[in-house]
Amino acid sequence: MLKIYTITVFIFVFIFLSCAEAKEKEKAGFSYENNNTKNTESSTKTVVLASEKIDLINKGIGPVSKLELLTEIDYTLAKNGEAIFKAKCTACHRPDKKFIGPAAKGIINTRTPEWIMNMILNPEEMLRKDPLAKELLIEFNYAPMIKQDITQEDARAILEYYRTLK
C-alpha cells in the first residue's frame, strides 16, 4: 500500500512540475533569436552588403590598370554598350535592380572604372582573388559571373552605358 501511495505522489509531482515548466515556456514565447546578451558588441554592429559598399581605390585584377574617363559621356559609345549589355548581361543583371547579380545603376559611383572593366573582362580571377568580388559572390548566393568573351573595347562601351544610368 505504501508503494502505491509513493508512486501516486511521484506521478502527481511529476505532472505538476511538467505543467509549470510548460507555462514558463508559454510566457517566454517562441523565438529563433539567440537570447545570449553576453556579446552585445557584435549584436550592435551594422553589416554593410558588398553591393552597397563604396570602394573607389581598388582597381581589381585584370588587364585594365589605368583608365581616365572624360567628363562628357560619349552617347554613341554608350548606345553600343547598352546593346552589348542587353545581349550578354541581362540574363543575370538588370539596369536598375538586383537580380541574379547586382544592378548596373549606380555602380560607377561605388567602384573604380578599372574594377568594373576588370570584373567584366576577367571575372574568374576576380572572384578568386579580389576581396570585394568574393563578398559579392557570397551576397548573390554563390552565382558566379561568367566570362562572356567580351573585348576590352566592348567592356569600355558597357562602362560608358553604366555612366548613363543615373
Secondary structure, DSSP 8 states (H G I E B T S, - for coil): -HHHHHHHHHHHHHHHHHHHHHHHHHHH---SS----S-HHHHT-----GGG--BSS---SSS-------SS--HHHHHHHHHHHHHHTTTT--SSS-SSS--STTHHHHB-HHHHHHHHH-HHHHHHH-HHHHHHHHHTTT---------HHHHHHHHHHHHH--
